[in-house]
Structure formats: C-alpha cells, structure tokens
Amino acid sequence: MRNELDLIYQRLTKTVIGSEEPSFLMMVGLLSDGHMLIQGAPGIGKTTIAETLAGSIDGDFSRVQFTPDLLSSDLLGYSIYHQGRGEFEFVPGPVFSNVLLADEINRTSPRIQSALLECMNERQVSIDGVTRPLPPPFMVIATQNSIHSTGTFALPEPQLDRFLLSVNMTLPDRQTQSKILMLHAEQNESNGADKKLINVDELVRLQSEVKAVPVSEEMCQYITDLCESARRQRGMLHSISSRAAIALMRASQAVAYLEDNPAVFPDDVKRIVGPVFSHRLVLGDGFDGGVNSSSELIEEILKETKVP
C-alpha cells in the first residue's frame, strides 16, 4: 500500500481489533469512489470503523442517526423564506459532505431510505426544482443491524444496488475478545486517532490512479461470465445488474492497486466478488440451488465460472 493508505489501514485495524478483512474492504471502497454498507449485529464496531475511516480524511464529515421519525429535510436540507429580503434561502443538510455516515440506515422508513438514491447515484440533490451538486468526493458509509432485529426495515433493491460493496462484521472469537478488553483496560488517553491522514485532493488523485489500472478484455469477459452465472440462478428475489458488474470491475482495480499489481488479475476479482455480490443476491423461498446463503451461492458461482 501507499504510505497514506497504509497508515489508514493500520488505524482501522488498531481501532477495531480483529477487523483486518473489513478494514481491507473499507480501503477498497474508499479507493473505488463507492458507497459501503456495513452489516452485523449491534455492538461489534460497525459505527466505530466507519467513523475511524471518515476521521482519517481531511474533509467534511456528517453523521445521521436514522430513526423512524427522520424526515427527508433532516437529511437533504430545506428552504426558508426571508421576509425582509423577499427570497428563499437553502439550508444544506448533512448530505452535503464528503463522507456521510448513515448510521442504522434500516431503522428508518423506505421512503426516507429512497431519499438517498439520487445522492448516491448522481452525486446531487434536487429540492424545490433546483439541482445542487454534492462536493467531490462523496461517499455514503451506511451501517445496518440484522434485518431480524426489532424495528428494522429491509433496504429496497434499488438502494442495495447503489452500494459498491458490503462489509460483513461478525462477533469476535475468544482470543480477539480478550485483546479488545485489554485495549479498553489500558487506554487512558488519545493515541492520535484524530489526526487527519489524507486530504480530499490527494484522495481524488488516488481514486483516479485506481481507475487507470489496466483491465484486459479477458478480465472483462471473466467479470461478465461471473455476472451471467449469477443471473442464471433461479428463485432469487434480487440478482446482478449492469451496475453491479461495473462495481466489480472498479473494486477489482482497487484490489490490484492495493496489492501493487500492474493490472487486474483473476485473483483480484475472486477476492472481491463476494463483498460486491453478497448484498445483491437475495435468495427467495423458491430458490432450489442447494445452498443456504448468498456466500455459499457465490462459492458455487466461482466454481462453475472458467478462470482465464
């Protein structure tokens, strides 16, 4: 990794013990200029790792706690009328930032969740007939608890498809839990975690370098074959869109960049296909593919797709 990226990764893994793989995926999402969905049970570090990444960037950061009574104006902004001047003034909402942390996004209604669609896809906000661009770079990092948790709403398919990748966080094992307890027992003062490690201009430059990582025709065909294999599966509620194929290519470029590879190789694609596909592949009751989860389905897709 480049020096700044290596420092960010180290901060993530030091802040959330045992998060090596989630931290790597966060770096992939950051460099791919994409939105990320962090999933897992309450209390395992989803919000902490998101705030740590956002805090490492010298840009505007906003956090919104998604609740059932959240209004779209609380998120996007609103216009107020100045009687003395005889005109309206727009008050920007927290979405006008470089990094927006949508905490517990599935605890608000689907209508409010949908208010983010234009922001995530077009990087702009349309209010009162006026379209306002969001500051580049713009990234949404959303956290959600298990859909089986009380008071949650399943994210709609269009919303899920706009997340570049999902980061699944699990409960720590015994050894990791002991390390977490020791860290909290010994931590008495700030360890420099508030220091900014990269500015937005440098981040935009790195994102441009990632997009320039060569992707051969063979790799494009391999990505296409993986998508076609996923689409052939019967009985799924959601499948793989063209947006997902592009997301897989961009994420593979970021993996290649982080691994200092001169171009995208099959191993880069295989390493990231799970996080890119898993939240998009939703198995229905009628699915008869012999697997019990999207992760198992992705393993089957990888097995049946010929590697160039």
N, C-alpha and C positions, 0 to 999 in steps of 0.2 A: 504493500500500500504506500501511497504518497504520505509524506510526513504529517500533513494536517489530518488526513483521513485516518492514519494510524493512531493519532492522538485521540480522535473522536471515538474510534472503536475501543481503545483502551479505557476511556472514561465510561463508556456504556457498560463494558464487562466488569469494571470495578464497582460501579454503582449498583448494578443488579447482578449479584453473584450467580454464576451458572447460566448466564444468558449469552454464551458465545454464538450460538446459531441465530437466535433472534437479533442479536446485535449486528451480525453479518448481513442479515436480511434488511435491517434498517439502513445500513450503508448502501446496499443495492438500491433500495427505494429512493434514498437521497440523491444518488448519482444518476438515477434514471429519470429524475424530474417527475416522479409519480406519487400518487397518494397511497397511503398504507392503512391497513385495517389490522389492529392488534386484538387478538381474541384470547379468551381464557377465563378462568374462574376469578372471582373477586380476591384482591389481596395478594397477588403474585408478582406485582411490579409493572403492570401494563402502563399505567399513567406515569410512573417513575421513569421508565425507559424512554417514553415519548418526551417528557419534559427535559430529560437529560440531553437528548438529541437536539431539541429545539433550543435549549440553553447554550449549546455549543456554537450556534450560528449567530453572528453579529447582525441581526435583522429584527424586524417586528414580529413579536410572538403574541398570540392571543389564545386563551383557553376558555372554552364554553362548556359548562356542565349541562348536558342535555337532560331535560326533565319533561314530564308530561304537560306542564303548563308553559313551556317555552314557545315564544311567538317568532314568526319569521323576521319581524322587525328587530327582535333582540339579536338576531344573527346577522342580518344583511344591512340593517340601518333603516333610517326613516327620514322623512322631510318635515320640517317645522316651518310655520308661517310667521314671518316678522312683520307685524302690522305697521311699524314705523317705516320700514323700507318698502313695504308693499310687495314682498317677494318671499319665495320659499328657499330654505337653506337645507341642504342634505347633510345629515349627521351619519358618518360612516359607522357601520357595525364592526364587530370583531373579525369578520371575514376579510376585511381589508388589512391583511398582514401577510408576512412571508410564510409563516408557519401557523396553521390553525389546529389546535388540539380540540377535537370533538370528543369530549370525554363521555363514555357510556352512551354512545350515539343511538343505541337501540332502546333507550328508555323514553324517547320522545315519539310523537305520533309520526306515521309515514308521511303525512303532509309536510311536516317540518323537515324530515329527512330529505324529501324531494326538493326542498328549497336550495339544497347544496348542489343539485345536478348541474345547473348552468355554471356555477362557480368552479366545479371540478373539471368539467369538460371544456368549457370555453374560456375559463380564467377571466370571467367578467360577471357583473351583476346588473340586471335590468330592473329598475324601480321607477314607477311613475313615468314610463315611456322614455326614460333616459338610460343608456347603457354605459356603465362605468367599468374600465379595466381594473383588474387586480394587480398589485405590484409583483413584478417578477423577482425571484422565483416564488411561486405559490404552491404550497403543499398542505394537504389535509392529512393529519395523523389522527385516525379515529380509534377509540377503544370500545370494545363491547364485551359484556359478560355473556355467559352461555344463554342461548335462546330459551333454555328451560328455567332460567331464573325468573322470579316473580316480578311482574311489571315491565316486561320487555316486549318489544315489537320486532318481528323479523324484518330485516332490511329488504326492500324491494329489489328485484333483479336488476333494473337499470342502475340503481345505486351501487350494488355489489360490483357490477361490471366496470365501474369507473375507478375502483381501487386497483392499482397496478398489481399489488400482491397482498397476501395476508400473512401475518406473523402469529403463529400459534405458541402461546406460552403455557407451560404446564407446571404443576406443583413440583417443588424441589425434592430431590431424593434426600436420604438421611444425611449424607456427608455434606451436601450443599446447604441443607438447612442449618447444620451446626456452624458452617462458615458464616452464614447470614447472621446468626445470633452473636457470634464472636465479633463481627464487624460492628454491629449495633452496640455491643457492650463496650467496645474500645473507642468508638467515635465520639469525641468530645468537642471538636471544633471543625470549622470548614476546611476541606482539603483542596481548595482551589477549583471546585466544581463549577463555580460561577464564571470562570474565565472563558471569554469567547475564543474559539479556536479557528474560526474561518469566517470571512465576511461574505456578503451576498455576491459581490462581483467575482470573487475567487470561486465561489460555488457555481455560478453560472458558467465560468470558464471550464471548470472540471466537467460539468454536465455536457458542454459542447465537445470536449475531448472524448467523452464516453460515446456520444452519438457518432463520432468519427471512427470508432473501432470497426475494422472491416468485417462484413458478414458475407460469406461466399454464397453463390447460388445453391450449392449443396446444403448449406446450413438453412437457408430459407426454405428449401424443399423439405428438410428434416422437420422444421417447425410446423410447416403445413401438414405434413404427414401425422404429426402428433395431434394437431387440431382435428384433422379428419377422423382419426381413430377415436377421439373423444366424442365427436358428433355422431358416430355410428352406434354408440351405446344407447340402448332402448330403455325407456321408462324413467328418464331423468326429468326433473322439473326445470332445471336450467342446463344450458350447455355452453359451448365455447363460441364466442363471437369473433368477428374480424378484429375488434378492438383488443380482445384477449391475445390474439396471435401477434399483434404489434407489441403488446405489453411484454410477451415472452421474448421477443427479439430484443427489445430495449433492455430488459432485465439481464438477458444473456450477455449483452455488450458490457453492462456494468460488472458482471461477474468476471468476464475476461479482463476488464480494466483493473479490477482489484487484485486479480491473480497475476498481473503483468504478462498476460498472453498477447501475442501480436495480432490475433484475430479471434473470432468466436469459434470454439471447438465444441464437439458433441458433449463433452463432459460439462461444459459451462451451461448448456441448455438443460441437460439432465439434472444438474444441481438445483436449478431454479424453477423447473416446470411445476413442481408440487406447490410452492407458495403462490405461483401465478394462477394455477388452475383450481386449487382446492376450494376456495370460496365461491367459485363459479359453477362447480359441479355439485348440484343438489340432487340427491337420489330420491325418487318418488316411491310411493308404496308399491307401484307396479314394476319396479326395477328387479330384473331377474338375472343379473350378471354374475351372481355367485360371490359378491363382495358385500361388506357391511359398512364401508365408509368411503369417502372420497379419496383418502390416502391409499387405500387398497386398490381402488379403481385406477388411480394414477400409476401405481406399480404395474397393473395389467396393461395399461396403455403403453408404458415404456417397453414392456416385454414384447409386445406384438408389433412395435414400430421398428423398422430396419434402421440401423445406425449407419450413416455414410462413412 
